[in-house]
Amino acid sequence: MRPVILVSPSIAAAGVEMPDPSISVAGAYLESVMRAGGLPVSLPLSDDPELVADAIARSDGLLLTGGEDIEPILHRAEVSDALRATCFLDHPVRDAMELALIREAFRQRLPVFAICRGHQMVNVALGGSLFIDLPTESPGGVNHNQVPRRFEAVHPIHIEPDSRLAGIVGGLQLGVNSTHHQAVNQPASGLRAVGRADDGLVEAMEWDINAAKTNGWFLSVQFHPERLAPTLPAHARLFAAFVEACRSPR
């Protein structure tokens, strides 16, 4: 039986059937989960704690997807108007729902795989900080916003040798795509940066050695492996490892 993978959705201003607000999940996430042997499901945007707890309890794993920016006041006390103007904010209910999903998933020791926005949201949920706008707050030598080349590996990341990520991809370097203008600044307590770009930007995180003793399977990445999985086996192996973890008892 395929493990059930709960996939966090974004919201579209208008759906295909009717011009009403609709949830939206890129097919590449769902197809990557299915190719790895999982059964992807989603749910409407809601931060109702009972619904979130029930959804997590009925699932075998949680996949946090990419999307627009996270509300800055969730991770920074003061934000200038100029800095806030650089943001393309997602629906506020999505922020609230994903925070609830993350906390409940970790409470129930559910395997969690977080991608791009999801990688950032996990850091926020656990008390870490973000760069709100990379070009102004952390300019470096790597172009991290290459949307037209989103199906290509455009720069390498360097992976810690004793990490879960290194074991999954089978090496200490991985070519990744890059389509973001925000990023993790300081990893939250309990998290460890295990992948970095040439400019030092955090591209992957896992539990640190102490947090790993009491928590379930977790990996987060800043890039989009679902877009590279069909052509680059190392990225497909990320989904395979996640789905395999979801087959195990919590």
GUSEMI-580087 format. One record per residue (C-alpha): residue in one letter; z, y, x. Coordinates in steps of 0.001 Angstrom, whole numbers, padded with zeros to 6 digits, always signed. Layout:
<atoms>
aZYX ...
</atoms>
This chain:
<atoms>
m+000000+000000+000000 r-000921+003443+001325 p+001999+005791+002044 v+002041+008858-000206 i+001568+012095+001732 l+002620+015309-000015 v+000210+018076+001034 s+001225+021725+000657 p-001438+023767-001181 s-002520+027370-000974 i-003480+029414-004035 a-006975+030595-004957 a-007377+033749-007035 a-009943+031970-009204 g-010750+028307-009705 v-014096+026611-010229 e-013546+025600-013861 m-012155+028947-015028 p-011401+032273-013282 d-007677+031478-013326 p-005345+031187-010325 s-005645+027661-008927 i-004154+025625-006109 s-006487+024953-003193 v-006436+022347-000410 a-009303+022071+002081 g-010934+018679+001840 a-010655+018126+005599 y-006854+017702+005324 l-007171+015147+002538 e-009988+013258+004229 s-008063+013092+007521 v-005049+011626+005734 m-007202+009091+003871 r-009056+008012+007027 a-005661+007440+008655 g-004596+005188+005763 g-002538+007588+003661 l-002773+008691+000025 p-002716+012524-000184 v-001239+014258-003241 s-000355+017862-003986 l+001615+019830-006573 p+001441+023282-008198 l+003062+026193-006410 s+006720+026189-007396 d+009983+026870-005608 d+012053+025115-008269 p+014628+023193-006193 e+014738+020179-008534 l+010949+019839-008505 v+010828+020159-004721 a+013611+017611-004201 d+011941+015172-006622 a+008534+015603-004954 i+010003+014920-001513 a+011981+011911-002784 r+008800+010367-004238 s+006765+010958-001052 d+006563+009120+002262 g+005559+012152+004342 l+004940+015910+004180 l+001805+017605+005543 l+002038+021407+005832 t-001386+023041+005869 g-002850+026263+007224 g-003550+029455+005335 e-002854+033165+005357 d+000085+034959+006968 i+003791+034528+006275 e+005824+037399+004799 p+007221+039234+007882 i+010624+040006+006361 l+011333+036263+006311 h+011674+036286+010094 r+012090+039924+011173 a+014543+042528+009897 e+012287+045542+010456 v+008490+045732+010490 s+006487+048919+010979 d+003840+049886+008430 a+001162+049615+011115 l+002199+046089+012053 r+002493+044990+008442 a-001006+046334+007790 t-002394+043689+010166 c-001166+040904+007863 f-003181+039029+005258 l-000281+037683+003225 d-000384+034464+001242 h+001092+034148-002253 p+004871+034825-002123 v+005597+031666-004128 r+003844+029666-001419 d+006245+031057+001187 a+009240+030157-000977 m+007936+026686-001865 e+007132+025749+001713 l+010531+026895+002943 a+012104+024704+000264 l+009819+021751+001078 i+010599+021957+004792 r+014355+022124+004336 e+014389+019315+001785 a+012061+017130+003842 f+014274+017503+006886 r+017380+016865+004769 q+015848+013628+003503 r+014528+012734+006991 l+010933+012620+005767 p+008201+012574+008443 v+006646+016057+008711 f+003328+017066+010276 a+002768+020846+010276 i-000554+022557+011015 c-001235+026236+011915 r+000587+028265+009233 g+002763+025191+008674 h+003682+025164+012386 q+004779+028790+012053 m+006580+028208+008748 v+008713+025396+010189 n+009817+027770+012935 v+010717+030424+010353 a+012560+027909+008157 l+014764+026900+011087 g+015478+030471+012227 g+012813+031035+014885 s+010587+034082+015313 l+006853+034810+015170 f+004406+037207+016733 i+003136+039115+013690 d-000064+040287+015382 l-001029+038634+018670 p-003496+041307+019869 t-000787+043999+019783 e+002416+042007+020405 s+001277+039391+022922 p-002170+040183+024309 g-003297+037512+026734 g-006353+036005+028308 v-007051+033519+025508 n-008972+034395+022341 h-006889+032780+019593 n-009018+033925+016661 q-012385+032184+016907 v-013121+031431+013260 p-016914+030975+013708 r-016163+028126+016179 r-013482+026466+014038 f-015152+023054+014354 e-015193+023221+018164 a-012618+022826+020902 v-012602+026340+022397 h-009673+026262+024843 p-007300+023715+026376 i-003593+023278+025805 h-001210+021823+028355 i+001177+019130+027110 e+004643+018155+028327 p+004470+014672+029887 d+007567+013282+028141 s+006507+014421+024670 r+005447+012499+021580 l+002257+014580+021592 a+001283+013347+025067 g+001766+009751+023970 i-000375+010222+020872 v-003341+011979+022466 g-003127+009943+025666 g-002997+012780+028172 l-001526+016078+029310 q-004417+018301+028232 l-006223+018650+024922 g-009115+020836+023837 v-008318+022655+020573 n-009859+025071+018099 s-008190+028431+017469 t-008264+030484+014250 h-005020+032471+014053 h-003676+035940+014769 q+000021+035081+014355 a+001967+032523+016393 v+005387+031169+017300 n+007341+033539+019544 q+010748+031931+020151 p+011083+028322+018949 a+014036+027796+016614 s+017171+025998+017726 g+016477+022256+017770 l+012762+022698+018463 r+011001+022261+021785 a+007608+023658+022784 v+005572+020680+024038 g+002111+022267+024159 r+001046+025677+025445 a-002233+027542+025940 d-003193+029018+029314 d-001506+032294+028325 g+001765+030507+027530 l+001434+030656+023743 v+003256+027826+021927 e+000620+025432+020543 a+002812+022431+019629 m+006478+021709+018903 e+008730+018671+018425 w+012470+018128+018048 d+014397+018628+021265 i+016267+015638+022702 n+019458+016321+020728 a+017841+017132+017364 a+015596+014070+017650 k+018670+011809+017475 t+019508+012861+013919 n+016164+013887+012414 g+013021+012108+011271 w+009516+012126+012786 f+008211+015667+013330 l+005266+017317+015048 s+003749+020765+014569 v+000540+022200+016031 q-000986+025674+015996 f-004566+024380+015970 h-006507+022569+013218 p-006928+018857+014054 e-008327+018097+010594 r-011504+020007+011564 l-011873+018172+014866 a-010765+014662+013829 p-014249+013487+012732 t-015697+014090+016213 l-012747+014043+018647 p-010665+010822+018558 a-007541+012416+020061 h-007255+014677+017009 a-007754+011763+014611 r-004901+009978+016403 l-002527+012778+015337 f-003075+011834+011703 a-002918+008126+012491 a+000466+008545+014204 f+001790+010638+011320 v+000679+008188+008630 e+002084+005288+010634 a+005451+007075+010786 c+005273+007473+007006 r+005110+003681+006595 s+008555+003262+008142 p+011847+003413+006208 r+013555+006798+006501 
</atoms>
